[in-house]
Amino acid sequence: MSYLQSLEDQSIYIFREAFANFKNIAMPWSMGKDSNTLIWLAKKAFAGKIPFPLVHIDTTYEFPEMLAFREWARKYYDIELIVIVNEEARKRGVGYETHDPVTVTHELKSVALQQALAKYKWDALVTGIRRDEDSTRAKERYFSPRTADNEWEYRDQPPEFWGQFTTAVRPGEHVRVQPLLDWTELDVWEYVRREGIPVPKMYFAKDGRRYRSLGCWPITQSVESQVDTLEGIIEELRLTKTAERAGRAQDHHERNAMQKLRAKGFL
């Protein structure tokens, strides 16, 4: 069995464990490479039809290309899509023009998600985070509990031995399920190439620049690159010494910014 196949098998197993143990599941979808890989794996796990909704947290600062991809992919995959916006925060004027990146990210993503959790009563969210993305996500588990306030007790993570996962939740709580936790950025791209998974064109170089990580347009920077093929991206990643999220401003706004955001519910 190949390395990629073993990763796929493990992820499909985690999907099915989640479906067997939770009653009301949703899957956040950012339209990025990891999210699209999750869709692909979910369709394999459930015979071509994803049995729960996808959720896009729309900050209203999405790249136009990403919104166009969202509409195309929604039809292509025939998915149930819920789009959530923190309208209350936007009415208060929360935005990158007036607030710092950490505040905006918390309000327009984490609080928006908390509002949706209160409305839809999801007891599990399947996310596309990976341990290699940053040191905070490296502390995660496959099945990671969240409090009723959508908070993460990162100092009190449950052990996961011999395929035994935390699936019990109290009213108002939920569990984050992470099928891609052991994958690396390179693994994802090699799987995208193997499977032919559609991804946004912004990952491929245009005029000497491309994006490695996609987020809100005011705080997401492209990187210098000439590669415009999957093979080129894979080869570039084998050689790079730059962090994947180096272009994401909210990660670097203050010390331990990502840990503070994720402790309060950020994906």
TASULFEN-V53265 format. One line per field, one symbol per residue. phi: phi as a letter, one per 40 degrees, with the letter a starting at -180 (. if undefined). psi: psi as a letter, one per 40 degrees, with the letter a starting at -180 (. if undefined). A space follows every 50 residues. Layout:
phi: ???
psi: ???
This chain:
phi: .ccccccddcccdcdcccccbbcbbbbdbcgcccccccdccccccbfgbc caccbbcccgbccdcccccdcccdcccfbcbbbbbcccccccgcaccbbc dcccccccbccdccccccccgcbabcbbcbcccaccccccbcbbcbcccg cbcccbcccbbfgcbcbcbcdgcabcbbccdccbdcdccccdcccgccbc cccbcafgaabcbbacccbbbcbcabcbbcccccccccbcbccdcccbcc cbcacfdccccccbhcc
psi: hiddddddddddddddddddeidgiihiheeadddddddddddddffehh fiiihhhheefihdddddddddddddefihhhhihgdddddeehiedeii dddddddecddddddddddefheihhifiidedidddeeiidhhiiieef ihgeeghiighfehihehiiheiihhhgdedeiiddddddddddefhhii eeeihhfeiihdhhahdefhiiihiehfiddddddddddiehidfdehdd dedihfdddddddeei.
